[in-house]
Amino acid sequence: MSAIELIAERSRRLTEVQAETILACMDALAENPAPTARDLMNLPPAIRRKILAQQAGRAEKIYRGNPDLIAEEHEPPLEHE
């Protein structure tokens, strides 16, 4: 089941106040879709780990499907003054 289907299914069980809260959150996400590092750090650790694990899984699929994205050689780190 897709995320959109899950949202639709679970939203049927919400009270009107809960639904309004969720809609406000969705509006906020639409205005600023990418959470900042600070946003992530403010989440509970379990949720933060779940998000990072999902993103790592997506990245793995991308890199496994596109081996040209993987650098064979790397440059030394930049020196700081």
LUMROVO-87064 format. One record per residue (C-alpha): residue number from 1; residue in three letters; z, x, y. Coordinates in pm, 1 decimal, decimal comma, padded with zeros to 6 digits. Each point is the difference from the previous one (the first is absolute). Layout:
BEGIN
SITE     k     r          w          u          v
SITE   NUM   ALA          Z          X          Y
...
END
This chain:
BEGIN
SITE     k     r          w          u          v
SITE     1   MET    00000,0    00000,0    00000,0
SITE     2   SER   -00093,6    00137,1    00341,2
SITE     3   ALA    00249,5    00051,8    00279,1
SITE     4   ILE   -00154,6   -00287,9    00195,5
SITE     5   GLU    00036,7   -00232,1   -00298,6
SITE     6   LEU    00362,4    00106,7   -00043,5
SITE     7   ILE    00071,4   -00066,3    00366,8
SITE     8   ALA   -00156,7   -00345,7   -00024,9
SITE     9   GLU    00194,1   -00082,8   -00316,6
SITE    10   ARG    00336,8    00121,9    00125,2
SITE    11   SER   -00041,6   -00157,7    00343,1
SITE    12   ARG    00006,3   -00345,7   -00158,0
SITE    13   ARG    00369,7    00047,1   -00077,2
SITE    14   LEU    00103,2    00091,0    00355,6
SITE    15   THR    00184,2   -00220,6    00242,4
SITE    16   GLU   -00166,8   -00070,6    00333,9
SITE    17   VAL    00222,2    00255,1    00176,3
SITE    18   GLN   -00075,9    00264,4   -00264,1
SITE    19   ALA   -00373,3   -00070,2    00029,6
SITE    20   GLU    00015,9    00037,9    00379,3
SITE    21   THR    00180,8    00332,2   -00042,5
SITE    22   ILE   -00263,3    00124,0   -00243,8
SITE    23   LEU   -00279,7   -00108,6    00234,4
SITE    24   ALA    00162,6    00192,6    00283,9
SITE    25   CYS    00016,4    00308,2   -00223,6
SITE    26   MET   -00364,9   -00043,8   -00096,8
SITE    27   ASP   -00096,8   -00024,4    00368,0
SITE    28   ALA    00193,6    00319,2    00072,7
SITE    29   LEU   -00175,9    00176,6   -00289,0
SITE    30   ALA   -00338,9   -00113,2    00127,9
SITE    31   GLU    00076,7    00154,0    00338,5
SITE    32   ASN    00133,7    00326,7   -00145,1
SITE    33   PRO   -00118,0    00029,5   -00362,8
SITE    34   ALA    00107,1    00357,1   -00068,5
SITE    35   PRO    00374,0    00060,4   -00017,1
SITE    36   THR    00123,5    00317,2    00161,0
SITE    37   ALA    00207,8    00260,2   -00179,5
SITE    38   ARG    00300,0   -00133,4    00192,5
SITE    39   ASP   -00074,2   -00353,3   -00125,9
SITE    40   LEU   -00005,3    00128,6   -00357,1
SITE    41   MET    00321,5    00197,1    00043,8
SITE    42   ASN    00175,5   -00313,4    00126,8
SITE    43   LEU   -00078,3   -00185,3   -00323,2
SITE    44   PRO    00247,8   -00006,0   -00287,7
SITE    45   PRO   -00062,9    00296,0   -00234,9
SITE    46   ALA   -00113,8   -00218,8   -00289,7
SITE    47   ILE   -00268,4   -00169,6    00210,5
SITE    48   ARG   -00104,8    00332,1    00152,7
SITE    49   ARG   -00042,6    00153,2   -00348,9
SITE    50   LYS   -00202,2   -00302,0   -00113,1
SITE    51   ILE   -00237,0    00026,6    00298,5
SITE    52   LEU   -00043,8    00374,8   -00043,2
SITE    53   ALA   -00062,3   -00038,4   -00374,3
SITE    54   GLN   -00265,9   -00265,5    00066,3
SITE    55   GLN   -00169,7    00222,6    00256,4
SITE    56   ALA    00010,7    00297,8   -00237,2
SITE    57   GLY   -00162,6   -00214,0   -00269,5
SITE    58   ARG   -00276,3   -00104,1    00237,1
SITE    59   ALA   -00055,9    00359,4    00108,9
SITE    60   GLU   -00019,2    00113,1   -00362,2
SITE    61   LYS   -00272,6   -00257,4   -00073,4
SITE    62   ILE   -00196,0    00111,9    00305,3
SITE    63   TYR    00020,3    00368,9   -00089,1
SITE    64   ARG   -00071,9   -00052,8   -00370,3
SITE    65   GLY   -00307,1   -00202,8    00094,6
SITE    66   ASN   -00120,2    00252,1    00259,0
SITE    67   PRO    00057,7    00357,1   -00123,8
SITE    68   ASP   -00188,1    00133,1    00303,5
SITE    69   LEU    00303,9   -00093,7    00210,0
SITE    70   ILE    00212,3    00257,2   -00180,1
SITE    71   ALA   -00006,2    00339,7    00169,1
SITE    72   GLU   -00051,7    00284,2   -00244,2
SITE    73   GLU    00121,1    00261,8    00240,9
SITE    74   HIS    00254,3   -00034,0    00272,8
SITE    75   GLU    00047,5    00178,8    00325,0
SITE    76   PRO    00329,5    00172,8    00072,4
SITE    77   PRO    00237,9   -00201,3    00215,3
SITE    78   LEU   -00031,3    00040,1    00374,5
SITE    79   GLU    00237,9    00243,4    00156,9
SITE    80   HIS    00230,6   -00130,4    00266,5
SITE    81   GLU    00096,7    00199,2    00300,7
END
